[in-house]
Amino acid sequence: MTGPAMLEEIRAAASTQTFDNSFYIMHRFLSCVVLLFVTAVCLDAQHRSNHSLRFNPSGDYHPLNRPADDLGLQFHLQVRYRGGRRVAWGDVPTVAHFYRFKSVSVTEKHLRFSTERRHGVRYDFAGSFLRRGDFTTSLDIPGSVPLTGRLRKFVKGKKVMELTTSFVYYVGC
């Protein structure tokens, strides 16, 4: 082999090796891009599914069978998640006052609360949820019935009303 022929063969080999290296680098780059894309899609789907699986019964609840002397009776419930923990609060509004929840317990099965006492009046509730999920984004028509329970009113420690009924749900303001 002469000098120019050998030089041409070396150039051809170097060109092929450069092409192989470029192909290898491009292949690795595309593999990484695809891997990152798949990971991002999976993480987003997992985040969305975890969020949609969170139990959120926030809203307004109206007794199906209302007492004749208090047709506006209802209660508001708010639920949020902070640091992975469920935090709840709410109130029972009346014409004269808002009776804020003094204690509240919300699980996927039960709701219990007691209100503060104002002018000798307080309310308590114990009930069961009939469904799960995020009520605020549910496709149910307004006026669904996801809760049954017993709401009681006390005046100066004496029970003056006890209502055991289903509760109609509306997304709160």
C-alpha positions in Angstrom: 0.0 0.0 0.0 1.3 3.4 -0.9 1.2 6.5 1.2 -1.8 8.2 -0.5 -3.8 4.9 -0.5 -3.0 4.3 3.1 -3.9 7.9 4.0 -7.3 7.5 2.2 -8.0 4.2 4.1 -7.2 5.9 7.4 -9.5 8.8 6.5 -12.3 6.4 5.6 -11.8 4.5 8.8 -11.8 7.7 10.8 -14.9 8.9 9.0 -16.7 5.6 9.8 -15.6 5.8 13.4 -16.8 9.4 13.7 -20.2 8.4 12.2 -20.4 5.4 14.6 -19.6 7.7 17.6 -22.1 10.3 16.4 -24.8 7.7 15.9 -24.0 6.2 19.4 -24.2 9.7 21.0 -27.5 10.5 19.2 -28.9 7.1 20.2 -28.0 7.7 23.9 -29.4 11.2 23.8 -32.7 10.1 22.3 -32.9 7.2 24.8 -32.5 9.7 27.6 -35.1 12.0 26.2 -37.6 9.1 25.8 -36.9 7.9 29.4 -37.4 11.4 30.8 -40.6 11.8 28.9 -42.0 8.5 30.1 -41.0 9.3 33.7 -42.6 12.7 33.5 -45.9 11.3 32.1 -45.9 8.6 34.8 -45.3 11.0 37.6 -48.0 13.4 36.3 -50.4 10.5 36.0 -49.6 9.3 39.5 -49.9 12.9 40.9 -53.3 13.3 39.2 -54.6 9.9 40.4 -53.4 10.5 44.0 -55.1 13.9 43.9 -58.3 12.6 42.5 -58.4 9.8 45.0 -58.2 12.2 47.9 -61.4 12.3 49.9 -62.9 15.7 49.9 -66.4 16.1 51.1 -66.2 20.0 51.3 -69.5 21.7 50.6 -72.9 22.6 52.0 -75.2 20.0 53.5 -79.0 20.5 53.8 -81.2 18.1 55.7 -83.6 16.3 53.4 -86.3 16.4 56.1 -86.1 19.9 57.6 -87.7 20.9 60.8 -90.7 23.1 60.3 -89.4 25.8 62.6 -86.0 26.1 60.8 -86.3 25.6 57.1 -82.9 27.2 56.5 -81.0 24.6 58.6 -77.8 23.5 57.0 -74.1 23.2 57.7 -70.9 24.0 55.8 -67.9 21.7 55.8 -64.4 22.5 54.5 -61.6 19.9 54.1 -58.0 20.5 53.0 -54.8 18.5 53.1 -51.8 20.0 54.8 -48.6 18.0 55.0 -50.5 14.9 54.0 -53.0 15.3 56.8 -56.7 16.0 56.5 -57.8 19.2 58.2 -61.5 20.1 58.5 -63.5 23.0 59.8 -67.0 24.4 59.3 -70.1 26.0 60.8 -73.8 25.8 61.2 -75.2 29.2 60.0 -78.5 30.4 61.4 -80.3 33.7 61.0 -78.8 35.1 64.2 -75.3 33.4 64.4 -72.7 31.2 62.8 -71.9 28.3 65.1 -68.4 27.3 64.3 -67.2 23.7 64.7 -65.5 23.4 68.0 -64.4 19.8 67.2 -64.7 17.9 64.0 -63.7 14.4 62.8 -63.8 13.5 59.1 -62.9 10.0 57.8 -63.9 8.4 54.5 -66.8 6.8 56.4 -67.9 9.2 59.1 -68.4 12.8 59.9 -68.8 14.0 63.5 -68.8 17.6 64.8 -69.8 19.7 67.7 -70.2 23.5 67.5 -69.1 26.1 69.9 -71.8 27.3 72.4 -73.3 30.7 71.7 -76.0 32.2 73.9 -76.5 28.7 75.4 -77.1 27.1 71.9 -74.9 24.4 70.3 -75.2 21.7 67.6 -73.7 18.3 67.2 -73.8 15.8 64.3 -72.8 12.2 63.8 -73.2 10.6 60.3 -71.9 8.4 57.6 -70.8 9.1 54.1 -72.4 7.1 51.3 -69.7 7.6 48.8 -66.0 8.4 48.4 -63.9 10.6 46.3 -63.7 14.4 45.7 -67.2 15.7 46.0 -66.2 19.1 44.7 -65.2 17.6 41.3 -67.7 14.8 41.1 -70.0 14.6 38.0 -73.1 14.1 40.2 -75.9 16.5 39.6 -76.4 19.1 42.3 -78.6 17.9 45.1 -77.1 14.4 45.5 -77.4 12.7 48.8 -73.9 11.5 50.0 -74.5 11.7 53.8 -76.9 10.4 56.4 -76.8 11.2 60.0 -78.3 12.7 63.2 -78.2 16.5 63.8 -79.1 17.7 67.3 -79.6 21.1 68.7 -79.1 21.9 72.4 -80.2 25.0 74.3 -78.7 25.4 77.7 -77.7 21.8 77.7 -81.2 20.5 76.9 -81.8 18.7 73.6 -84.5 20.7 71.8 -84.2 19.1 68.3 -83.0 15.8 66.9 -83.1 15.2 63.2 -82.1 11.9 61.7 -82.2 12.1 57.9 -80.2 12.1 54.7 -78.3 15.3 53.7 -78.4 16.9 50.3 -75.0 18.1 49.1 -74.2 21.2 47.1 -70.6 22.4 46.2 -69.9 25.2 48.6 -68.9 28.8 47.8 
